[in-house]
Amino acid sequence: MKLSHLTEPPLEFGGAMRHVDIRFGLMDYGPFDAGMEGAPKRIKVGIVGSAETVEGTARWLESCRTGFEAKASRQPNLFPVFPGLSFEEAFRCEFVTSDELQRVLPPKEIARLAAIPGQREMTRAVVESIADEIGVLSERTTKPDVVLVALPIEIIQRTYNARAATSSENDDGAPDESGPELDFRGMLKASCMRLHLPIQLLWPTTFDPAYKIPRKLKENSDRRTQDPATIAWNLLTAVYYKAGGLPWRLARDARQLRTSFVELSFYRSIDGEHVHTSTAQMFDERGEGLILRGGRMVESEEDRRPHLTAEDAYELLRNSLKVFRQQHGHYPARVVLHKTSRFDRNELAGFHKAIDERDIDYADLIWVQKSMTRLYRLGVYPPLRGSLLRFEKDQALLYTRGSVEFFRTYPGMYVPRPLMLRCQALGQPLQHVAAEMLALTKMNWNNTQFDNGLPITIAAAKQVGEVLKYVPDGQEIAPRYSFYM
């Protein structure tokens, strides 16, 4: 065994400048695409909700212009100031809204929706009603780039239980067995996909921390909200990305191989009878996520877990490589496959067939799981993020959550669980694979605190499955990850 520590990987921002922290990188250098053709200059923000939530959200957006002070803390790097919205500040663009970009649900309609008996019937009705309002915005002359869905309390009360349905895949890669529950978030995003408008859900606590969410939903009556600056950072970064911007990308050496990262995951169909596969494919050049839908799973004789047939594995990766070529004009020099369960022999055969067909010399097939094995160090704080314990040449324990030197603390609330990496095909040294995994945890555009536990490949694939299950077979799916996050 060998214990080492990986340094915090930098990210690339405007002007090809680098920083390890997302918020300081944006403040100092702007988004990666600043000044490039196609970068957002004026983002039109649509808002749908009740009269109260639409007004509150518009008021909050206006207050973001002047910025928010840093949270009083002994860790100033963890809670930095939000500098405001202007061409000179973080995003180098405007965020605007207006009456023409807003739709208000009438009180009678909200009362009707809240009174519908039955969880499933009510959820479907709420999704249909909100999607209709977004559809109106999509047909206007001045069309929004992103729509904020500011949920009224009455809707949150009736939809939260459905929305709290567990994720469609467990840590070991098996689809959830909890049955065909309806997930409000997934249903709404799937319903709005045909409108070609990405949406962002938000609760009233975003614009008013004093808002009380009834206790019966869960422990939310005393739900602690983030400080105003952190809320602004997270929400507006997601809006910038969904509007077509690229806040940052992986900082990669030009000598490194052009790589396509592909995650394979499973999700259960809405009727609960079938298990499909989905992929969230991340490209190295822009960190862009493009989505493909695979075939149905089969239960392997080796471990009784869901897997792909050799033919489906071949088709899935073959199509993924085809999409990469359409985007970049060439095939990648290296393919990295992430999966939260073991690759069986049929999957290995199918993936290698697709890789060999394109004469790709380097491939890493990595089985990633959260581990119950933990390391300890002297003192009160957990091991440093980036701690790497190698067991074999193809197996290691990696701390993607832990104490962060840049933050000067451990920002989590629970004892962190490291990731176990098992490489079933190794094209690059394990040290390189682990460093890459650590960098991919920083590619979540929903969270500007960079110490996320899972690489974006795995985190994104789970979100994709939660939406794709509500898109009927045969219907065209949105290829961009921004429609699923």
C-alpha positions as CSV (number, residue, x, y, z in Angstrom):
1,M,0.0,0.0,0.0
2,K,1.1,3.5,-0.7
3,L,-0.4,6.7,0.7
4,S,0.0,10.0,-1.2
5,H,-1.8,13.3,-1.6
6,L,-3.0,14.8,-4.9
7,T,-2.8,18.6,-5.1
8,E,-6.1,20.5,-5.7
9,P,-6.6,20.5,-9.5
10,P,-7.0,24.0,-11.1
11,L,-9.8,25.1,-13.3
12,E,-9.6,27.3,-16.4
13,F,-11.4,30.6,-16.6
14,G,-11.4,33.6,-18.9
15,G,-8.2,34.4,-20.7
16,A,-7.0,30.9,-20.1
17,M,-6.3,31.9,-16.5
18,R,-6.4,29.3,-13.8
19,H,-7.5,29.1,-10.2
20,V,-8.4,26.2,-7.8
21,D,-11.6,27.9,-6.6
22,I,-14.6,28.5,-8.8
23,R,-15.8,31.7,-7.2
24,F,-12.4,33.4,-7.0
25,G,-11.7,32.3,-10.5
26,L,-14.9,33.9,-11.8
27,M,-14.3,37.1,-9.9
28,D,-10.7,37.4,-11.0
29,Y,-10.9,36.3,-14.6
30,G,-14.6,35.9,-15.6
31,P,-16.1,32.8,-17.2
32,F,-14.1,30.7,-19.6
33,D,-16.0,31.9,-22.6
34,A,-15.8,35.6,-21.8
35,G,-15.1,37.5,-25.0
36,M,-15.7,34.5,-27.2
37,E,-18.3,34.5,-29.9
38,G,-21.5,33.0,-28.6
39,A,-20.9,33.7,-25.0
40,P,-24.0,35.1,-23.2
41,K,-24.1,38.9,-23.1
42,R,-27.6,39.5,-21.9
43,I,-29.5,36.5,-20.4
44,K,-33.3,36.8,-20.5
45,V,-34.6,35.1,-17.4
46,G,-38.2,33.9,-17.5
47,I,-40.2,33.4,-14.2
48,V,-43.2,31.2,-13.6
49,G,-45.0,31.0,-10.2
50,S,-47.6,32.6,-8.1
51,A,-47.9,36.4,-7.9
52,E,-45.9,36.4,-4.7
53,T,-43.1,34.1,-5.8
54,V,-42.8,35.8,-9.2
55,E,-42.5,39.2,-7.6
56,G,-40.1,37.9,-4.9
57,T,-37.9,36.2,-7.5
58,A,-37.7,39.3,-9.7
59,R,-36.9,41.4,-6.7
60,W,-34.1,38.9,-5.7
61,L,-32.7,39.0,-9.2
62,E,-32.6,42.8,-9.1
63,S,-30.9,42.7,-5.7
64,C,-28.1,40.5,-7.2
65,R,-27.0,43.5,-9.3
66,T,-25.4,45.2,-6.4
67,G,-24.1,42.0,-4.9
68,F,-24.0,40.5,-1.4
69,E,-21.5,40.8,1.4
70,A,-19.4,37.8,2.4
71,K,-20.8,35.7,5.3
72,A,-19.0,36.5,8.6
73,S,-16.8,33.5,9.1
74,R,-13.3,32.4,10.2
75,Q,-13.0,30.8,6.8
76,P,-13.3,33.7,4.3
77,N,-12.4,31.5,1.3
78,L,-15.4,29.3,2.0
79,F,-17.9,32.2,2.0
80,P,-16.7,34.9,-0.3
81,V,-18.5,38.0,-1.4
82,F,-20.8,37.9,-4.4
83,P,-19.6,41.0,-6.3
84,G,-22.8,41.7,-8.3
85,L,-24.0,41.6,-11.9
86,S,-22.4,43.8,-14.5
87,F,-20.1,43.5,-17.5
88,E,-17.2,44.2,-15.1
89,E,-18.1,41.5,-12.5
90,A,-18.1,37.7,-12.3
91,F,-20.2,36.7,-15.3
92,R,-19.4,39.6,-17.6
93,C,-23.0,39.8,-18.7
94,E,-26.5,41.0,-17.7
95,F,-29.3,39.0,-16.2
96,V,-32.6,40.6,-17.1
97,T,-36.3,39.9,-16.6
98,S,-39.5,41.8,-17.4
99,D,-43.3,41.4,-17.3
100,E,-43.1,39.9,-20.8
101,L,-40.9,37.2,-19.5
102,Q,-43.1,36.3,-16.6
103,R,-46.2,34.2,-16.1
104,V,-48.3,34.1,-13.0
105,L,-50.5,31.2,-12.0
106,P,-53.9,32.5,-10.9
107,P,-54.8,31.9,-7.2
108,K,-57.8,29.8,-8.3
109,E,-55.6,27.5,-10.4
110,I,-53.2,27.0,-7.5
111,A,-56.1,26.2,-5.2
112,R,-57.5,23.8,-7.8
113,L,-54.2,22.0,-8.1
114,A,-53.7,21.8,-4.3
115,A,-57.1,20.3,-3.9
116,I,-56.7,17.4,-6.4
117,P,-56.8,14.2,-4.4
118,G,-54.1,11.6,-5.1
119,Q,-50.4,12.1,-5.3
120,R,-50.0,10.9,-8.9
121,E,-53.0,12.8,-10.3
122,M,-52.0,16.0,-8.5
123,T,-48.4,15.8,-9.7
124,R,-49.4,15.2,-13.3
125,A,-51.8,18.2,-13.1
126,V,-49.2,20.5,-11.6
127,V,-46.7,19.5,-14.2
128,E,-49.2,20.1,-17.0
129,S,-50.2,23.5,-15.6
130,I,-46.7,24.8,-15.2
131,A,-45.5,23.4,-18.5
132,D,-48.4,25.2,-20.2
133,E,-47.2,28.5,-18.7
134,I,-43.7,27.9,-19.9
135,G,-45.0,27.0,-23.3
136,V,-46.6,30.4,-23.5
137,L,-43.3,32.0,-22.8
138,S,-41.6,29.9,-25.4
139,E,-43.9,31.2,-28.1
140,R,-43.4,34.9,-27.4
141,T,-41.4,37.2,-29.6
142,T,-39.1,37.8,-26.7
143,K,-38.3,34.3,-25.6
144,P,-36.4,33.7,-22.3
145,D,-33.1,31.9,-22.3
146,V,-33.8,30.1,-19.0
147,V,-37.0,29.9,-16.9
148,L,-37.0,30.0,-13.1
149,V,-39.9,28.0,-11.7
150,A,-40.7,29.8,-8.4
151,L,-42.9,27.2,-6.6
152,P,-45.6,28.5,-4.3
153,I,-45.8,26.9,-0.9
154,E,-49.1,25.2,-1.8
155,I,-47.5,23.4,-4.7
156,I,-44.4,22.5,-2.7
157,Q,-46.6,20.9,0.0
158,R,-48.3,18.7,-2.5
159,T,-45.4,17.7,-4.7
160,Y,-42.5,17.4,-2.3
161,N,-43.2,13.8,-1.3
162,A,-43.2,12.8,-4.9
163,R,-40.2,14.9,-5.6
164,A,-38.4,13.2,-2.7
165,A,-38.6,9.8,-4.4
166,T,-35.2,8.2,-4.1
167,S,-32.7,8.2,-6.9
168,S,-33.1,5.6,-9.5
169,E,-29.8,3.9,-8.8
170,N,-28.2,2.8,-5.6
171,D,-24.5,3.1,-4.8
172,D,-23.9,-0.4,-6.1
173,G,-25.3,0.5,-9.5
174,A,-28.6,-1.4,-9.0
175,P,-31.9,0.5,-9.9
176,D,-34.0,1.5,-7.0
177,E,-36.6,-1.0,-6.0
178,S,-39.0,1.5,-4.4
179,G,-41.5,1.3,-7.2
180,P,-42.9,3.6,-9.8
181,E,-43.2,6.7,-7.7
182,L,-43.7,10.0,-9.5
183,D,-40.9,12.6,-9.2
184,F,-42.2,16.1,-9.7
185,R,-38.8,17.5,-10.7
186,G,-38.1,14.8,-13.2
187,M,-41.5,15.0,-14.7
188,L,-41.5,18.7,-15.2
189,K,-38.0,18.8,-16.8
190,A,-39.1,16.0,-19.1
191,S,-42.3,17.8,-20.0
192,C,-40.5,21.0,-20.8
193,M,-37.9,19.3,-23.0
194,R,-40.1,19.7,-26.0
195,L,-40.2,23.4,-25.5
196,H,-36.4,23.7,-25.8
197,L,-36.2,25.8,-22.7
198,P,-34.0,24.8,-19.7
199,I,-35.6,25.4,-16.4
200,Q,-34.5,25.9,-12.8
201,L,-36.7,25.2,-9.8
202,L,-36.4,27.4,-6.7
203,W,-38.2,27.7,-3.4
204,P,-39.4,31.0,-1.7
205,T,-36.5,30.6,0.7
206,T,-34.2,31.7,-2.1
207,F,-35.5,35.3,-2.0
208,D,-36.7,35.3,1.6
209,P,-34.8,33.2,4.1
210,A,-37.5,33.9,6.7
211,Y,-40.0,31.9,4.7
212,K,-41.4,29.0,6.6
213,I,-41.9,25.7,4.9
214,P,-44.4,23.6,6.9
215,R,-42.8,21.0,9.1
216,K,-44.9,18.1,7.8
217,L,-42.9,18.1,4.6
218,K,-39.9,16.9,6.5
219,E,-37.5,18.7,8.8
220,N,-37.9,21.8,6.7
221,S,-39.7,24.3,9.0
222,D,-36.3,25.1,10.5
223,R,-34.5,24.4,7.2
224,R,-31.3,26.4,7.2
225,T,-30.7,28.2,4.0
226,Q,-27.3,29.3,2.6
227,D,-26.1,32.8,3.0
228,P,-27.2,35.3,0.3
229,A,-23.9,35.4,-1.5
230,T,-23.6,31.6,-1.8
231,I,-27.2,31.4,-3.0
232,A,-26.4,33.9,-5.7
233,W,-23.2,32.2,-6.7
234,N,-24.9,28.8,-7.1
235,L,-28.1,29.8,-8.7
236,L,-26.7,32.3,-11.2
237,T,-23.8,30.0,-12.2
238,A,-26.4,27.3,-13.1
239,V,-28.5,29.9,-15.0
240,Y,-25.4,31.1,-16.9
241,Y,-24.6,27.5,-17.9
242,K,-28.2,26.7,-18.9
243,A,-28.2,29.9,-21.0
244,G,-25.4,28.4,-23.1
245,G,-22.4,29.8,-21.3
246,L,-19.4,27.9,-20.1
247,P,-18.3,29.2,-16.7
248,W,-15.1,27.1,-16.5
249,R,-13.5,24.0,-17.8
250,L,-10.9,21.4,-16.8
251,A,-7.4,22.8,-16.9
252,R,-5.6,20.3,-19.1
253,D,-2.1,20.1,-20.5
254,A,-2.1,20.5,-24.3
255,R,0.1,17.3,-24.4
256,Q,-2.6,15.2,-22.8
257,L,-4.7,12.9,-24.9
258,R,-8.1,14.1,-26.1
259,T,-10.4,12.1,-23.9
260,S,-14.1,11.3,-23.9
261,F,-15.5,10.5,-20.5
262,V,-18.6,8.3,-20.5
263,E,-20.7,7.2,-17.6
264,L,-23.0,4.2,-17.8
265,S,-26.0,4.1,-15.5
266,F,-29.4,2.4,-15.2
267,Y,-32.8,3.8,-14.5
268,R,-36.2,2.1,-14.0
269,S,-39.0,3.0,-16.4
270,I,-42.0,4.8,-15.1
271,D,-44.1,1.6,-15.1
272,G,-41.4,0.0,-13.0
273,E,-41.3,-3.0,-15.3
274,H,-38.1,-2.2,-17.3
275,V,-34.7,-1.0,-16.6
276,H,-33.0,1.1,-19.2
277,T,-29.5,2.5,-19.5
278,S,-28.5,6.1,-19.9
279,T,-25.1,7.8,-20.4
280,A,-23.9,11.3,-19.5
281,Q,-21.0,11.9,-21.8
282,M,-18.6,14.6,-20.8
283,F,-16.2,16.1,-23.3
284,D,-12.8,17.4,-22.4
285,E,-12.7,20.4,-24.6
286,R,-15.6,22.3,-23.0
287,G,-16.7,20.0,-20.2
288,E,-20.0,19.7,-22.1
289,G,-22.3,16.9,-21.3
290,L,-24.2,15.2,-24.1
291,I,-26.8,12.6,-23.4
292,L,-27.5,9.3,-25.0
293,R,-30.1,6.6,-24.1
294,G,-29.1,3.0,-24.3
295,G,-30.9,-0.3,-24.4
296,R,-32.5,-2.3,-21.6
297,M,-30.5,-4.1,-19.0
298,V,-30.2,-7.8,-18.5
299,E,-29.4,-9.6,-15.2
300,S,-25.9,-11.1,-15.3
301,E,-25.3,-14.7,-14.4
302,E,-22.1,-13.7,-12.8
303,D,-23.4,-11.4,-10.0
304,R,-27.2,-11.1,-10.5
305,R,-26.8,-7.4,-11.1
306,P,-28.0,-5.3,-14.0
307,H,-25.7,-5.2,-17.0
308,L,-25.7,-4.6,-20.7
309,T,-25.5,-7.3,-23.3
310,A,-22.3,-7.3,-25.4
311,E,-24.3,-6.0,-28.4
312,D,-26.0,-3.2,-26.4
313,A,-22.6,-2.2,-24.9
314,Y,-21.1,-2.0,-28.3
315,E,-24.0,0.0,-29.7
316,L,-24.0,2.4,-26.8
317,L,-20.3,3.2,-27.0
318,R,-20.3,3.2,-30.8
319,N,-23.0,5.8,-30.8
320,S,-21.2,7.8,-28.1
321,L,-18.1,7.9,-30.2
322,K,-20.1,9.0,-33.2
323,V,-21.5,11.9,-31.2
324,F,-18.0,12.9,-30.1
325,R,-16.9,12.9,-33.8
326,Q,-19.9,15.0,-34.8
327,Q,-18.9,17.6,-32.1
328,H,-15.2,17.6,-32.6
329,G,-14.6,16.4,-36.2
330,H,-12.5,13.4,-35.0
331,Y,-12.6,10.5,-32.6
332,P,-11.0,10.8,-29.1
333,A,-7.6,9.4,-28.6
334,R,-8.7,8.0,-25.3
335,V,-12.0,6.7,-23.7
336,V,-12.7,6.6,-20.0
337,L,-15.8,4.7,-18.9
338,H,-17.1,5.2,-15.4
339,K,-19.6,2.8,-13.8
340,T,-20.9,2.3,-10.3
341,S,-21.0,-1.4,-10.6
342,R,-18.6,-4.0,-12.0
343,F,-18.2,-4.4,-15.7
344,D,-19.1,-8.0,-16.6
345,R,-17.5,-9.9,-19.4
346,N,-20.2,-9.1,-21.9
347,E,-19.9,-5.4,-21.3
348,L,-16.1,-5.6,-21.5
349,A,-16.4,-7.4,-24.8
350,G,-18.9,-4.9,-26.3
351,F,-17.0,-1.8,-25.2
352,H,-13.6,-3.1,-26.4
353,K,-15.2,-4.0,-29.7
354,A,-16.4,-0.4,-30.2
355,I,-13.0,1.0,-29.0
356,D,-11.0,-1.3,-31.3
357,E,-13.2,-0.5,-34.3
358,R,-12.1,3.2,-34.0
359,D,-8.4,2.3,-33.5
360,I,-8.4,4.0,-30.1
361,D,-5.3,2.9,-28.2
362,Y,-6.1,4.1,-24.7
363,A,-9.1,3.0,-22.6
364,D,-9.8,3.1,-18.9
365,L,-12.8,1.2,-17.5
366,I,-13.3,2.2,-13.9
367,W,-15.7,0.8,-11.4
368,V,-16.4,3.6,-8.9
369,Q,-18.1,3.1,-5.5
370,K,-18.3,4.9,-2.2
371,S,-16.3,2.9,0.3
372,M,-17.0,2.1,3.9
373,T,-13.2,2.0,4.5
374,R,-12.0,5.2,6.1
375,L,-8.7,6.7,7.0
376,Y,-8.0,8.8,10.1
377,R,-5.4,11.3,11.0
378,L,-4.3,12.9,14.2
379,G,-6.4,15.8,15.2
380,V,-10.1,16.6,14.8
381,Y,-10.5,16.9,11.1
382,P,-10.9,14.2,8.4
383,P,-8.1,13.4,5.9
384,L,-7.4,15.9,3.3
385,R,-9.4,15.9,0.1
386,G,-7.1,14.3,-2.5
387,S,-5.7,11.7,-0.1
388,L,-5.0,8.6,-2.2
389,L,-4.3,5.1,-0.8
390,R,-3.1,2.7,-3.5
391,F,-3.7,-1.0,-2.7
392,E,-2.7,-2.5,-6.0
393,K,-1.7,-1.2,-9.4
394,D,-5.4,-1.1,-10.4
395,Q,-7.2,-0.3,-7.1
396,A,-7.1,2.7,-4.8
397,L,-9.1,4.7,-2.2
398,L,-9.5,8.4,-3.1
399,Y,-10.9,11.1,-0.8
400,T,-12.9,13.5,-2.9
401,R,-14.5,15.0,0.2
402,G,-12.4,15.8,3.2
403,S,-10.5,18.7,4.8
404,V,-9.7,21.3,2.1
405,E,-6.5,23.3,2.4
406,F,-7.9,26.3,0.4
407,F,-11.0,26.5,2.8
408,R,-8.8,25.8,5.9
409,T,-11.4,23.5,7.2
410,Y,-13.6,20.4,6.6
411,P,-16.8,22.0,5.2
412,G,-19.0,18.9,5.6
413,M,-21.2,17.8,8.5
414,Y,-20.6,14.0,8.5
415,V,-17.6,11.7,8.4
416,P,-16.7,11.6,4.7
417,R,-16.7,8.4,2.7
418,P,-13.9,8.1,0.1
419,L,-14.3,6.6,-3.4
420,M,-13.0,3.1,-4.2
421,L,-11.6,3.0,-7.7
422,R,-11.2,-0.4,-9.4
423,C,-9.7,-0.2,-12.9
424,Q,-10.9,-3.2,-15.0
425,A,-8.9,-1.8,-17.9
426,L,-6.1,0.6,-17.4
427,G,-4.8,2.8,-20.2
428,Q,-3.1,5.4,-18.0
429,P,-1.3,5.2,-14.6
430,L,-3.6,4.9,-11.7
431,Q,-2.2,8.2,-10.3
432,H,-3.3,10.0,-13.4
433,V,-6.8,8.3,-13.3
434,A,-7.2,9.4,-9.7
435,A,-6.1,13.0,-10.4
436,E,-8.6,13.1,-13.3
437,M,-11.4,11.8,-11.0
438,L,-10.6,14.5,-8.5
439,A,-10.8,17.2,-11.2
440,L,-14.1,15.9,-12.5
441,T,-15.7,16.5,-9.1
442,K,-15.3,20.2,-9.8
443,M,-17.4,20.2,-12.9
444,N,-20.8,20.5,-11.3
445,W,-22.4,23.8,-12.5
446,N,-25.0,23.6,-9.8
447,N,-22.5,24.1,-7.0
448,T,-19.7,26.6,-6.8
449,Q,-18.2,25.0,-3.7
450,F,-15.8,22.8,-5.5
451,D,-15.4,19.8,-3.1
452,N,-18.2,17.7,-4.5
453,G,-18.0,14.0,-3.6
454,L,-18.8,12.5,-7.0
455,P,-17.3,13.1,-10.4
456,I,-19.7,14.9,-12.7
457,T,-20.0,11.9,-14.9
458,I,-21.6,9.8,-12.2
459,A,-23.6,12.7,-10.6
460,A,-24.9,13.7,-14.0
461,A,-25.9,10.2,-15.1
462,K,-28.1,9.9,-12.1
463,Q,-29.9,13.2,-12.8
464,V,-30.3,12.2,-16.4
465,G,-32.0,8.9,-15.5
466,E,-34.4,10.7,-13.2
467,V,-35.6,12.8,-16.1
468,L,-35.3,10.3,-19.0
469,K,-37.7,7.8,-17.3
470,Y,-40.5,10.3,-18.0
471,V,-39.6,10.7,-21.7
472,P,-41.5,8.1,-23.8
473,D,-39.6,5.7,-26.0
474,G,-39.3,7.1,-29.5
475,Q,-39.5,10.7,-28.4
476,E,-36.4,12.8,-29.2
477,I,-34.4,13.7,-26.1
478,A,-32.5,16.9,-25.4
479,P,-28.8,16.1,-25.9
480,R,-27.4,18.8,-23.6
481,Y,-26.9,18.1,-19.9
482,S,-28.4,21.6,-19.0
483,F,-31.9,20.1,-19.6
484,Y,-31.4,17.6,-16.9
485,M,-29.4,19.4,-14.1
